[in-house]
């Protein structure tokens, strides 16, 4: 991809004013969406094309839940059962080389590699056991540690997550932990990478009381920013 708009967009329900599906317009098919009503304390609902009309909660450890209101519009975005709430936002990603990939796999409980199609080394991965109530596991470039998407925990050293093995441009490694490789249970893995001018994955240091400019290399500003402190809780 050569433009942000071809692989990522943000839309609100009802923004087009016609009350017709799809509720969230993208201008192409969508592989991942995170949606939430921004005016309430509602959680962030994450759904992917690979898990169909279902979702997982990005703020909890809950297993996959059924939501028949989520339908993947193959040409123009994501349909939902409600199309009038302008406070309901959707952040939408499309799978593309060197940008984003999604993989669905069944665990086997043993150290193993999983094939992906990102085409480059993943710099960040979010993995969720969709069959059981297990925490989200986040890889952020350190194959010895992990973070949690659904909690404020600091980075933790644990070789049962990535088997202390960094991913490659074709596979990523999971260990024996039930969050990433529970035997006979299903898992979704979301893989992200830096693509010049479009996406940026990285780390930075900040001193309390000062300001820190983080240059992502974008010419027109950032559309989506996610920050997590790693050295302590937060």
Long-range contacts (C-beta under 8 A, 24 or more apart in sequence): 1-96, 1-97, 1-99, 1-195, 1-198, 3-198, 4-197, 4-198, 4-218, 4-220, 4-223, 6-94, 6-96, 7-93, 7-94, 7-96, 7-99, 7-100, 7-198, 8-91, 8-92, 8-93, 8-94, 8-198, 8-199, 8-223, 8-224, 9-92, 9-223, 10-89, 10-90, 10-91, 10-92, 10-223, 10-224, 11-77, 11-89, 11-90, 11-92, 12-85, 12-86, 12-87, 12-88, 12-89, 12-90, 13-80, 13-82, 13-83, 13-84, 13-85, 13-86, 13-88, 13-90, 14-83, 14-84, 14-85, 14-86, 15-86, 19-83, 19-84, 20-83, 21-71, 21-73, 21-79, 21-83, 22-73, 22-76, 22-77, 22-78, 22-79, 22-80, 23-77, 23-78, 23-79, 23-80, 23-82, 23-83, 23-88, 23-90, 24-77, 24-78, 24-79, 24-80, 24-90, 24-92, 25-76, 25-77, 26-76, 26-77, 26-78, 26-92, 26-94, 27-76, 27-77, 28-75, 28-76, 28-77, 28-94, 29-72, 29-73, 29-74, 29-75, 29-94, 30-72, 30-73, 30-77, 30-78, 30-92, 30-93, 30-94, 31-93, 31-94, 31-95, 31-100, 31-102, 32-92, 32-93, 32-100, 32-102, 32-190, 33-78, 33-90, 33-91, 33-92, 33-93, 34-58, 34-90, 34-91, 35-80, 35-88, 35-89, 35-90, 35-91, 36-88, 36-89, 37-85, 37-87, 37-88, 37-89, 38-87, 38-88, 38-89, 39-87, 40-87, 47-78, 48-102, 48-104, 48-188, 48-190, 49-102, 50-102, 50-103, 50-104, 50-188, 51-104, 51-130, 51-188, 54-130, 56-128, 56-130, 56-188, 57-150, 58-136, 58-149, 58-150, 59-150, 60-150, 61-133, 61-134, 61-135, 61-136, 61-150, 62-133, 63-129, 63-130, 63-131, 63-132, 63-133, 64-130, 64-131, 64-186, 91-224, 98-193, 98-195, 99-192, 99-193, 99-195, 99-198, 99-199, 100-190, 100-191, 100-192, 100-193, 100-199, 101-190, 101-191, 102-188, 102-189, 102-190, 102-191, 103-188, 103-189, 103-191, 104-186, 104-187, 104-188, 104-189, 105-186, 105-187, 105-189, 106-184, 106-185, 106-186, 106-187, 107-174, 107-178, 107-180, 107-181, 107-182, 107-183, 107-184, 107-185, 107-186, 107-187, 108-181, 108-183, 108-184, 109-176, 109-181, 109-182, 109-183, 110-176, 110-181, 111-163, 111-173, 111-174, 111-175, 111-176, 112-173, 112-174, 112-181, 113-171, 113-172, 113-173, 113-174, 114-171, 114-172, 114-173, 114-174, 114-189, 115-170, 115-171, 116-167, 116-170, 116-171, 116-172, 116-189, 116-191, 118-169, 118-191, 118-193, 119-169, 120-169, 120-193, 121-166, 121-167, 121-168, 121-169, 121-193, 122-167, 122-172, 122-191, 122-192, 122-193, 123-192, 123-193, 123-194, 123-201, 123-202, 124-191, 124-192, 124-193, 124-201, 125-167, 125-172, 125-189, 125-190, 125-191, 125-192, 126-189, 126-190, 127-174, 127-179, 127-180, 127-187, 127-188, 127-189, 127-190, 128-179, 128-187, 128-188, 129-178, 129-179, 129-180, 129-182, 129-185, 129-186, 129-187, 130-185, 130-186, 130-187, 130-188, 131-182, 131-185, 131-186, 131-187, 132-178, 132-182, 132-185, 134-178, 134-179, 134-182, 135-179, 136-179, 137-161, 137-177, 137-179, 137-180, 138-228, 139-167, 139-172, 140-201, 140-203, 140-228, 140-230, 141-201, 141-203, 143-167, 143-173, 147-228, 147-230, 152-233, 152-234, 153-233, 154-229, 154-230, 154-231, 154-232, 154-233, 154-234, 155-230, 155-231, 167-191, 203-230
